[in-house]
């Protein structure tokens, strides 16, 4: 999260969402840290955590930044985000 590119990406997404006055858009940011913890057990743990955290919420879209995050979201979309559009973003 401390990398300047991550901060700029998150800021840009938040600014774009705030630009719409027709909708109250909530942005939830997660860093799954797959570059430092690339094991399958870490991915399973993160998927379980995210499932518990966001199960009660209605999500309208998921934005995955970087290919590893997109791979994670796609691999877990049936349990985490069924029927929710996924937007892929890369710096």
Buried (B, 14 or more C-beta within 10 A) or exposed (E): EEEEEBEEBBEEBEEEBEEEEEEEBEEEEEEBEBEEEEEEEBBEEBBEEBEEEBEEEEEEEBBBBBEBBBEBBEEBBEEBBEEBEEEBEEE
